[in-house]
Amino acid sequence: MSADEPECGSWTFLTNHAHVLLCLARDSTMRMRDVALNVGITERAVQGIVSDLEAAGYVERVRTGRRNSYRIDEELHLRHPIEQHKTIADLIRTIHG
């Protein structure tokens, strides 16, 4: 690696909100602990992000017995003006294929 290349892991192109959403899109029954491990943040941070996503309508928490699963509204649009013409489904398709 040359001096002008960023150190791997020092930054990413997607936010933690996107990473959490993509984890739940891949496995809607994933535990917050597992999401945290995948994203590389604390479980408390994941809980805060899921709350943000719920409040904005992107995610709905569905209680099944003692477990939660998450339903994603894939028709909602991304929030930033640069990409707001794209939907959550577009993001998921782009990353997960």
C-alpha positions in Angstrom: 0.0 0.0 0.0 1.4 3.4 -0.9 1.4 6.4 1.4 -1.5 8.1 -0.5 -3.9 5.1 -0.2 -6.3 5.1 2.8 -5.7 2.5 5.5 -8.2 -0.4 5.1 -11.0 0.0 7.6 -10.4 3.7 8.3 -13.5 4.7 6.4 -16.2 3.2 4.2 -18.5 4.4 1.4 -21.7 3.5 3.3 -22.9 4.7 6.6 -23.5 2.4 9.6 -27.2 3.0 9.0 -26.8 1.5 5.5 -24.8 -1.4 6.9 -27.4 -2.2 9.6 -30.2 -2.1 7.0 -28.3 -4.4 4.6 -27.6 -6.9 7.4 -31.4 -7.0 8.2 -32.2 -7.3 4.5 -29.9 -10.3 4.3 -31.3 -11.9 7.4 -34.5 -10.3 8.9 -34.1 -12.4 12.1 -30.5 -11.4 12.8 -29.9 -10.6 16.5 -28.7 -7.1 17.3 -25.5 -8.7 18.7 -24.8 -10.3 15.4 -25.5 -7.2 13.5 -23.1 -5.3 15.7 -20.4 -7.9 15.1 -21.0 -7.7 11.3 -21.0 -3.9 11.2 -18.2 -3.4 13.7 -20.1 -1.2 16.1 -21.6 -1.7 19.6 -25.0 -3.4 20.1 -26.2 -0.2 21.7 -25.3 1.7 18.5 -27.2 -0.9 16.4 -30.3 -0.5 18.7 -30.1 3.3 18.1 -29.8 2.9 14.4 -32.7 0.4 14.2 -34.8 2.9 16.2 -33.9 5.7 13.7 -34.8 3.4 10.8 -38.1 2.5 12.5 -39.0 6.1 13.3 -38.4 7.0 9.6 -40.5 4.1 8.4 -37.7 2.1 6.7 -37.9 -0.8 9.1 -40.8 -2.4 11.1 -40.0 -4.6 14.1 -42.2 -7.7 14.2 -42.3 -9.6 17.4 -42.5 -13.4 17.1 -42.4 -15.1 20.5 -39.3 -13.9 22.2 -37.5 -13.0 19.0 -37.7 -10.0 16.7 -37.7 -10.0 13.0 -37.6 -6.9 10.8 -39.6 -6.0 7.7 -38.0 -3.4 5.4 -40.1 -1.1 3.3 -38.1 -1.4 0.1 -40.2 1.1 -1.8 -39.1 4.1 0.3 -36.5 6.4 -1.2 -33.0 7.0 0.1 -32.7 10.2 2.1 -29.8 12.2 0.6 -30.6 14.5 -2.4 -27.8 12.9 -4.5 -29.5 9.4 -4.3 -33.1 10.2 -3.3 -34.3 9.1 -6.8 -33.3 5.5 -5.8 -35.2 3.2 -3.4 -34.1 0.9 -0.6 -34.7 -2.0 -3.0 -32.2 -0.4 -5.4 -29.6 -0.2 -2.6 -30.2 -3.8 -1.5 -30.0 -5.1 -5.1 -26.8 -3.1 -5.8 -25.0 -4.5 -2.7 -26.5 -8.0 -2.4 -26.9 -8.6 -6.1 
